[in-house]
Amino acid sequence: MIRQMTLLTTVCCLLFLYSCSKDGSNNNNNNNSGGLDCSTVTNKAFAADVNPIIQGTCASQTACHGSGSVNGPGALTTYSAIFNSRNNIRSAIASGTMPKTGTLSTAQKNSILCWIDGGAPNN
């Protein structure tokens, strides 16, 4: 009985450790977005998709990241400011700490994450 319990415990521990692996090795994942497959995300152009999200949600007021803001990376009103803050933006979006007010849909989050993971081009 003890041998069976030990075997069962070992198998459960191995399955748990395997399921919690953070090595990013997912055959469908060819980017740095965790489990997100950016090849399936089509709305990841800066001008058409990402900038409108940031301007409408993040840079909408000085209290957040609008003109004159000193919060976090400061104002996110231009491509250069957004590009230079892309690592902070990615971390905040992926962790769910931003936006402080309101929420982003999964599609909006995916657009931003995949745009950044794709090199954050000015397209």
Secondary structure, 3 states (H helix, E strand, C coil): CHHHHHHHHHHHHHHHHHHCCCCCCCCCCCCCCCCCCHHHCCCCCHHHHHHHHHHHHHCCCCCCCCCCCCCCCCCCCCHHHHHHCHHHHHHHHHHCCCCCCCCCCHHHHHHHHHHHHCCCCCC
